[in-house]
Amino acid sequence: MNDTTARPELPDRLSVQPRSPHYNAAVFEHDIGIRLNGKERFDVEEYCISEGWVKVPAGKAVDRRGQPLLMTMKGTVEAYYR
């Protein structure tokens, strides 16, 4: 379990969409986990630790560009490397 590659520090706000200003490709080279209110979530598209929210897809609905419509959920957010 010794990782010889240095992991970058997880940012306060991160998005999985490459067109977002909060996207960081170096972080996504490693496996990331997100907990909301102590429960692990696997469908998080964007998070902000300081403001306490995550954005998750709202069902199968998509916008006119084919991107999923996102719903904001609030609570205690924890980001960690798996």
Buried (B, 14 or more C-beta within 10 A) or exposed (E): EEEEEEEEEBBEBBBBEEEEEBBBEEBEEEEBEBBBEEEEBEEBBBBBBEEBBBBBBEEEEEEEEEEBEBEEBEEEBBBEEE
